[in-house]
Amino acid sequence: MKTPYLAILSLAFFTVACTPTVKLAPPDKPIEINLNVKIDQEVRVKVDRDLENLFEEDPELFGVGQ
């Protein structure tokens, strides 16, 4: 007669032990968004286009057209 009580007790124990917990906590450090990469890429594209235009205007500049 103790077996059903033991089974129910162990089932209740395992059910409580397996319940997932979710903890919400604010981060320790502030969120930082780094946009320097995008700005750097835009500057490089602009400089590359300016250099291409400069070489098209004067192909012998810096020995490129030789």
PDB file as gemmi writes it, atoms N, CA and C in Angstrom:
CRYST1    1.000    1.000    1.000  90.00  90.00  90.00 P 1                      
ATOM      1  N   MET A   1       0.805  -1.186   0.000  1.00  0.00           N  
ATOM      2  CA  MET A   1       0.000   0.000   0.000  1.00  0.00           C  
ATOM      3  C   MET A   1       0.856   1.261   0.000  1.00  0.00           C  
ATOM      4  N   LYS A   2       2.098   1.158   0.423  1.00  0.00           N  
ATOM      5  CA  LYS A   2       2.977   2.319   0.419  1.00  0.00           C  
ATOM      6  C   LYS A   2       3.527   2.606  -0.978  1.00  0.00           C  
ATOM      7  N   THR A   3       3.481   1.659  -1.863  1.00  0.00           N  
ATOM      8  CA  THR A   3       4.027   1.832  -3.208  1.00  0.00           C  
ATOM      9  C   THR A   3       3.303   2.934  -3.984  1.00  0.00           C  
ATOM     10  N   PRO A   4       1.970   3.011  -3.995  1.00  0.00           N  
ATOM     11  CA  PRO A   4       1.327   4.100  -4.731  1.00  0.00           C  
ATOM     12  C   PRO A   4       1.656   5.477  -4.153  1.00  0.00           C  
ATOM     13  N   TYR A   5       1.789   5.556  -2.850  1.00  0.00           N  
ATOM     14  CA  TYR A   5       2.132   6.848  -2.247  1.00  0.00           C  
ATOM     15  C   TYR A   5       3.566   7.250  -2.596  1.00  0.00           C  
ATOM     16  N   LEU A   6       4.429   6.261  -2.605  1.00  0.00           N  
ATOM     17  CA  LEU A   6       5.829   6.519  -2.965  1.00  0.00           C  
ATOM     18  C   LEU A   6       5.937   6.938  -4.429  1.00  0.00           C  
ATOM     19  N   ALA A   7       5.167   6.300  -5.293  1.00  0.00           N  
ATOM     20  CA  ALA A   7       5.169   6.644  -6.716  1.00  0.00           C  
ATOM     21  C   ALA A   7       4.624   8.057  -6.929  1.00  0.00           C  
ATOM     22  N   ILE A   8       3.562   8.390  -6.243  1.00  0.00           N  
ATOM     23  CA  ILE A   8       2.971   9.729  -6.381  1.00  0.00           C  
ATOM     24  C   ILE A   8       3.929  10.782  -5.830  1.00  0.00           C  
ATOM     25  N   LEU A   9       4.560  10.476  -4.713  1.00  0.00           N  
ATOM     26  CA  LEU A   9       5.506  11.409  -4.120  1.00  0.00           C  
ATOM     27  C   LEU A   9       6.729  11.624  -5.024  1.00  0.00           C  
ATOM     28  N   SER A  10       7.240  10.547  -5.592  1.00  0.00           N  
ATOM     29  CA  SER A  10       8.409  10.683  -6.489  1.00  0.00           C  
ATOM     30  C   SER A  10       8.010  11.394  -7.775  1.00  0.00           C  
ATOM     31  N   LEU A  11       6.820  11.139  -8.284  1.00  0.00           N  
ATOM     32  CA  LEU A  11       6.346  11.828  -9.494  1.00  0.00           C  
ATOM     33  C   LEU A  11       6.200  13.325  -9.228  1.00  0.00           C  
ATOM     34  N   ALA A  12       5.661  13.681  -8.074  1.00  0.00           N  
ATOM     35  CA  ALA A  12       5.525  15.094  -7.717  1.00  0.00           C  
ATOM     36  C   ALA A  12       6.902  15.743  -7.568  1.00  0.00           C  
ATOM     37  N   PHE A  13       7.847  15.020  -6.986  1.00  0.00           N  
ATOM     38  CA  PHE A  13       9.207  15.553  -6.821  1.00  0.00           C  
ATOM     39  C   PHE A  13       9.869  15.813  -8.172  1.00  0.00           C  
ATOM     40  N   PHE A  14       9.775  14.854  -9.089  1.00  0.00           N  
ATOM     41  CA  PHE A  14      10.393  15.014 -10.408  1.00  0.00           C  
ATOM     42  C   PHE A  14       9.694  16.086 -11.229  1.00  0.00           C  
ATOM     43  N   THR A  15       8.400  16.242 -11.061  1.00  0.00           N  
ATOM     44  CA  THR A  15       7.669  17.286 -11.784  1.00  0.00           C  
ATOM     45  C   THR A  15       8.125  18.672 -11.326  1.00  0.00           C  
ATOM     46  N   VAL A  16       8.289  18.851 -10.035  1.00  0.00           N  
ATOM     47  CA  VAL A  16       8.740  20.140  -9.510  1.00  0.00           C  
ATOM     48  C   VAL A  16      10.196  20.380  -9.872  1.00  0.00           C  
ATOM     49  N   ALA A  17      11.013  19.344  -9.865  1.00  0.00           N  
ATOM     50  CA  ALA A  17      12.437  19.497 -10.151  1.00  0.00           C  
ATOM     51  C   ALA A  17      12.698  19.819 -11.611  1.00  0.00           C  
ATOM     52  N   CYS A  18      11.823  19.427 -12.502  1.00  0.00           N  
ATOM     53  CA  CYS A  18      12.052  19.616 -13.937  1.00  0.00           C  
ATOM     54  C   CYS A  18      11.387  20.867 -14.501  1.00  0.00           C  
ATOM     55  N   THR A  19      10.747  21.668 -13.691  1.00  0.00           N  
ATOM     56  CA  THR A  19      10.091  22.861 -14.227  1.00  0.00           C  
ATOM     57  C   THR A  19      11.147  23.885 -14.625  1.00  0.00           C  
ATOM     58  N   PRO A  20      11.055  24.414 -15.828  1.00  0.00           N  
ATOM     59  CA  PRO A  20      12.049  25.401 -16.278  1.00  0.00           C  
ATOM     60  C   PRO A  20      11.834  26.748 -15.590  1.00  0.00           C  
ATOM     61  N   THR A  21      12.906  27.450 -15.374  1.00  0.00           N  
ATOM     62  CA  THR A  21      12.817  28.791 -14.794  1.00  0.00           C  
ATOM     63  C   THR A  21      13.416  29.789 -15.771  1.00  0.00           C  
ATOM     64  N   VAL A  22      12.781  30.914 -15.894  1.00  0.00           N  
ATOM     65  CA  VAL A  22      13.260  31.987 -16.758  1.00  0.00           C  
ATOM     66  C   VAL A  22      13.506  33.196 -15.878  1.00  0.00           C  
ATOM     67  N   LYS A  23      14.715  33.704 -15.926  1.00  0.00           N  
ATOM     68  CA  LYS A  23      15.053  34.876 -15.121  1.00  0.00           C  
ATOM     69  C   LYS A  23      15.321  36.056 -16.046  1.00  0.00           C  
ATOM     70  N   LEU A  24      14.675  37.155 -15.783  1.00  0.00           N  
ATOM     71  CA  LEU A  24      14.898  38.376 -16.549  1.00  0.00           C  
ATOM     72  C   LEU A  24      15.672  39.347 -15.668  1.00  0.00           C  
ATOM     73  N   ALA A  25      16.816  39.761 -16.171  1.00  0.00           N  
ATOM     74  CA  ALA A  25      17.642  40.694 -15.412  1.00  0.00           C  
ATOM     75  C   ALA A  25      18.242  41.704 -16.388  1.00  0.00           C  
ATOM     76  N   PRO A  26      18.382  42.945 -15.975  1.00  0.00           N  
ATOM     77  CA  PRO A  26      19.012  43.937 -16.868  1.00  0.00           C  
ATOM     78  C   PRO A  26      20.496  43.614 -17.028  1.00  0.00           C  
ATOM     79  N   PRO A  27      21.074  43.978 -18.173  1.00  0.00           N  
ATOM     80  CA  PRO A  27      22.496  43.710 -18.376  1.00  0.00           C  
ATOM     81  C   PRO A  27      23.362  44.555 -17.444  1.00  0.00           C  
ATOM     82  N   ASP A  28      24.555  44.043 -17.152  1.00  0.00           N  
ATOM     83  CA  ASP A  28      25.484  44.762 -16.277  1.00  0.00           C  
ATOM     84  C   ASP A  28      26.047  46.001 -16.963  1.00  0.00           C  
ATOM     85  N   LYS A  29      26.313  45.880 -18.266  1.00  0.00           N  
ATOM     86  CA  LYS A  29      26.897  46.990 -19.029  1.00  0.00           C  
ATOM     87  C   LYS A  29      25.833  47.567 -19.955  1.00  0.00           C  
ATOM     88  N   PRO A  30      25.934  48.834 -20.315  1.00  0.00           N  
ATOM     89  CA  PRO A  30      24.970  49.401 -21.261  1.00  0.00           C  
ATOM     90  C   PRO A  30      25.167  48.796 -22.651  1.00  0.00           C  
ATOM     91  N   ILE A  31      24.115  48.771 -23.423  1.00  0.00           N  
ATOM     92  CA  ILE A  31      24.179  48.238 -24.782  1.00  0.00           C  
ATOM     93  C   ILE A  31      24.921  49.246 -25.653  1.00  0.00           C  
ATOM     94  N   GLU A  32      25.914  48.750 -26.391  1.00  0.00           N  
ATOM     95  CA  GLU A  32      26.721  49.623 -27.240  1.00  0.00           C  
ATOM     96  C   GLU A  32      26.577  49.177 -28.689  1.00  0.00           C  
ATOM     97  N   ILE A  33      26.228  50.107 -29.552  1.00  0.00           N  
ATOM     98  CA  ILE A  33      26.108  49.816 -30.978  1.00  0.00           C  
ATOM     99  C   ILE A  33      27.261  50.509 -31.683  1.00  0.00           C  
ATOM    100  N   ASN A  34      28.092  49.721 -32.331  1.00  0.00           N  
ATOM    101  CA  ASN A  34      29.285  50.249 -32.983  1.00  0.00           C  
ATOM    102  C   ASN A  34      28.994  50.464 -34.466  1.00  0.00           C  
ATOM    103  N   LEU A  35      28.945  51.716 -34.893  1.00  0.00           N  
ATOM    104  CA  LEU A  35      28.659  52.045 -36.291  1.00  0.00           C  
ATOM    105  C   LEU A  35      29.911  52.474 -37.048  1.00  0.00           C  
ATOM    106  N   ASN A  36      31.081  52.373 -36.439  1.00  0.00           N  
ATOM    107  CA  ASN A  36      32.310  52.813 -37.095  1.00  0.00           C  
ATOM    108  C   ASN A  36      32.620  52.009 -38.350  1.00  0.00           C  
ATOM    109  N   VAL A  37      32.235  50.757 -38.390  1.00  0.00           N  
ATOM    110  CA  VAL A  37      32.526  49.913 -39.548  1.00  0.00           C  
ATOM    111  C   VAL A  37      31.801  50.425 -40.773  1.00  0.00           C  
ATOM    112  N   LYS A  38      30.547  50.763 -40.641  1.00  0.00           N  
ATOM    113  CA  LYS A  38      29.769  51.249 -41.769  1.00  0.00           C  
ATOM    114  C   LYS A  38      30.333  52.577 -42.274  1.00  0.00           C  
ATOM    115  N   ILE A  39      30.673  53.467 -41.390  1.00  0.00           N  
ATOM    116  CA  ILE A  39      31.221  54.765 -41.781  1.00  0.00           C  
ATOM    117  C   ILE A  39      32.556  54.575 -42.490  1.00  0.00           C  
ATOM    118  N   ASP A  40      33.383  53.678 -41.979  1.00  0.00           N  
ATOM    119  CA  ASP A  40      34.677  53.403 -42.582  1.00  0.00           C  
ATOM    120  C   ASP A  40      34.506  52.855 -43.991  1.00  0.00           C  
ATOM    121  N   GLN A  41      33.552  51.973 -44.198  1.00  0.00           N  
ATOM    122  CA  GLN A  41      33.322  51.408 -45.524  1.00  0.00           C  
ATOM    123  C   GLN A  41      32.828  52.472 -46.494  1.00  0.00           C  
ATOM    124  N   GLU A  42      31.968  53.362 -46.059  1.00  0.00           N  
ATOM    125  CA  GLU A  42      31.468  54.411 -46.937  1.00  0.00           C  
ATOM    126  C   GLU A  42      32.599  55.351 -47.345  1.00  0.00           C  
ATOM    127  N   VAL A  43      33.488  55.666 -46.434  1.00  0.00           N  
ATOM    128  CA  VAL A  43      34.622  56.534 -46.749  1.00  0.00           C  
ATOM    129  C   VAL A  43      35.538  55.858 -47.753  1.00  0.00           C  
ATOM    130  N   ARG A  44      35.794  54.586 -47.565  1.00  0.00           N  
ATOM    131  CA  ARG A  44      36.669  53.862 -48.501  1.00  0.00           C  
ATOM    132  C   ARG A  44      36.075  53.798 -49.896  1.00  0.00           C  
ATOM    133  N   VAL A  45      34.773  53.563 -50.003  1.00  0.00           N  
ATOM    134  CA  VAL A  45      34.120  53.514 -51.311  1.00  0.00           C  
ATOM    135  C   VAL A  45      34.233  54.864 -51.991  1.00  0.00           C  
ATOM    136  N   LYS A  46      34.028  55.932 -51.244  1.00  0.00           N  
ATOM    137  CA  LYS A  46      34.106  57.270 -51.822  1.00  0.00           C  
ATOM    138  C   LYS A  46      35.526  57.567 -52.296  1.00  0.00           C  
ATOM    139  N   VAL A  47      36.539  57.206 -51.495  1.00  0.00           N  
ATOM    140  CA  VAL A  47      37.929  57.439 -51.890  1.00  0.00           C  
ATOM    141  C   VAL A  47      38.283  56.583 -53.097  1.00  0.00           C  
ATOM    142  N   ASP A  48      37.816  55.327 -53.136  1.00  0.00           N  
ATOM    143  CA  ASP A  48      38.089  54.464 -54.288  1.00  0.00           C  
ATOM    144  C   ASP A  48      37.484  55.051 -55.566  1.00  0.00           C  
ATOM    145  N   ARG A  49      36.268  55.568 -55.476  1.00  0.00           N  
ATOM    146  CA  ARG A  49      35.637  56.162 -56.665  1.00  0.00           C  
ATOM    147  C   ARG A  49      36.390  57.409 -57.105  1.00  0.00           C  
ATOM    148  N   ASP A  50      36.809  58.227 -56.152  1.00  0.00           N  
ATOM    149  CA  ASP A  50      37.576  59.429 -56.499  1.00  0.00           C  
ATOM    150  C   ASP A  50      38.888  59.052 -57.171  1.00  0.00           C  
ATOM    151  N   LEU A  51      39.563  58.028 -56.676  1.00  0.00           N  
ATOM    152  CA  LEU A  51      40.824  57.592 -57.296  1.00  0.00           C  
ATOM    153  C   LEU A  51      40.589  57.038 -58.695  1.00  0.00           C  
ATOM    154  N   GLU A  52      39.532  56.265 -58.883  1.00  0.00           N  
ATOM    155  CA  GLU A  52      39.225  55.744 -60.219  1.00  0.00           C  
ATOM    156  C   GLU A  52      38.973  56.890 -61.200  1.00  0.00           C  
ATOM    157  N   ASN A  53      38.227  57.899 -60.766  1.00  0.00           N  
ATOM    158  CA  ASN A  53      37.962  59.048 -61.632  1.00  0.00           C  
ATOM    159  C   ASN A  53      39.254  59.800 -61.940  1.00  0.00           C  
ATOM    160  N   LEU A  54      40.127  59.922 -60.964  1.00  0.00           N  
ATOM    161  CA  LEU A  54      41.392  60.611 -61.156  1.00  0.00           C  
ATOM    162  C   LEU A  54      42.273  59.865 -62.149  1.00  0.00           C  
ATOM    163  N   PHE A  55      42.320  58.541 -62.043  1.00  0.00           N  
ATOM    164  CA  PHE A  55      43.128  57.747 -62.980  1.00  0.00           C  
ATOM    165  C   PHE A  55      42.533  57.763 -64.383  1.00  0.00           C  
ATOM    166  N   GLU A  56      41.210  57.856 -64.507  1.00  0.00           N  
ATOM    167  CA  GLU A  56      40.594  57.945 -65.829  1.00  0.00           C  
ATOM    168  C   GLU A  56      40.915  59.281 -66.485  1.00  0.00           C  
ATOM    169  N   GLU A  57      40.980  60.345 -65.710  1.00  0.00           N  
ATOM    170  CA  GLU A  57      41.290  61.667 -66.263  1.00  0.00           C  
ATOM    171  C   GLU A  57      42.751  61.743 -66.700  1.00  0.00           C  
ATOM    172  N   ASP A  58      43.662  61.178 -65.942  1.00  0.00           N  
ATOM    173  CA  ASP A  58      45.090  61.230 -66.247  1.00  0.00           C  
ATOM    174  C   ASP A  58      45.684  59.845 -66.064  1.00  0.00           C  
ATOM    175  N   PRO A  59      45.668  59.000 -67.109  1.00  0.00           N  
ATOM    176  CA  PRO A  59      46.126  57.616 -66.976  1.00  0.00           C  
ATOM    177  C   PRO A  59      47.626  57.482 -66.663  1.00  0.00           C  
ATOM    178  N   GLU A  60      48.422  58.492 -66.955  1.00  0.00           N  
ATOM    179  CA  GLU A  60      49.854  58.385 -66.687  1.00  0.00           C  
ATOM    180  C   GLU A  60      50.217  58.819 -65.272  1.00  0.00           C  
ATOM    181  N   LEU A  61      49.226  59.178 -64.488  1.00  0.00           N  
ATOM    182  CA  LEU A  61      49.454  59.589 -63.106  1.00  0.00           C  
ATOM    183  C   LEU A  61      49.972  58.386 -62.307  1.00  0.00           C  
ATOM    184  N   PHE A  62      51.091  58.573 -61.630  1.00  0.00           N  
ATOM    185  CA  PHE A  62      51.737  57.530 -60.830  1.00  0.00           C  
ATOM    186  C   PHE A  62      52.174  56.325 -61.664  1.00  0.00           C  
ATOM    187  N   GLY A  63      52.370  56.489 -62.941  1.00  0.00           N  
ATOM    188  CA  GLY A  63      52.864  55.403 -63.779  1.00  0.00           C  
ATOM    189  C   GLY A  63      51.833  54.349 -64.075  1.00  0.00           C  
ATOM    190  N   VAL A  64      50.549  54.637 -63.921  1.00  0.00           N  
ATOM    191  CA  VAL A  64      49.509  53.642 -64.142  1.00  0.00           C  
ATOM    192  C   VAL A  64      49.334  53.370 -65.624  1.00  0.00           C  
ATOM    193  N   GLY A  65      49.452  54.358 -66.454  1.00  0.00           N  
ATOM    194  CA  GLY A  65      49.188  54.191 -67.889  1.00  0.00           C  
ATOM    195  C   GLY A  65      50.381  53.730 -68.691  1.00  0.00           C  
ATOM    196  N   GLN A  66      51.491  53.433 -68.073  1.00  0.00           N  
ATOM    197  CA  GLN A  66      52.688  53.047 -68.817  1.00  0.00           C  
ATOM    198  C   GLN A  66      52.659  51.613 -69.233  1.00  0.00           C  
TER     199      GLN A  66                                                      
END                                                                             
